[in-house]
C-alpha cells in the first residue's frame, strides 16, 4: 500500500496525487490507449500505448523512456477523467463470434 500524497487541483481542490505520461494530458482528441501501472487503487499511475511500447523496448524505465513519457502529476479525479477518455481495448482483444452466428 502506498502513502497517499495530496495535491491542490485547480479543478477538484485537495485530492490524492496521481501520475500519467504527458501524452495523455496533451491529447484531448483521439484516445491514445491507457495502461494502468499499479494494481493498488491508492497508487494511480498510467501511460499511453506508445509509452508502453517504449517501456517494452527498453525493458526498464530507462533515461530514454523517462524522457519519452513526459511524466506529469495530476489529481486522482483528473486521472480518472483522463483514463476514461483514453482507455480502449487494443485491436484483436475484443470478443469475437465463433463463426456459427453467435
C-alpha positions, 0 to 999 in steps of 0.5 A, a space after each residue: 500500500 502506498 502513502 497517499 500524497 495530496 495535491 491542490 487541483 485547480 479543478 477538484 481542490 485537495 485530492 490524492 496525487 496521481 501520475 500519467 505520461 504527458 501524452 495523455 494530458 496533451 491529447 484531448 482528441 483521439 484516445 491514445 490507449 491507457 495502461 494502468 501501472 499499479 494494481 493498488 487503487 491508492 497508487 494511480 499511475 498510467 501511460 499511453 500505448 506508445 509509452 508502453 511500447 517504449 517501456 517494452 523496448 527498453 525493458 526498464 524505465 530507462 533515461 530514454 523512456 523517462 524522457 519519452 513519457 513526459 511524466 506529469 502529476 495530476 489529481 486522482 479525479 483528473 486521472 480518472 477523467 483522463 483514463 476514461 477518455 483514453 482507455 480502449 481495448 487494443 485491436 484483436 482483444 475484443 470478443 469475437 463470434 465463433 463463426 456459427 452466428 453467435 
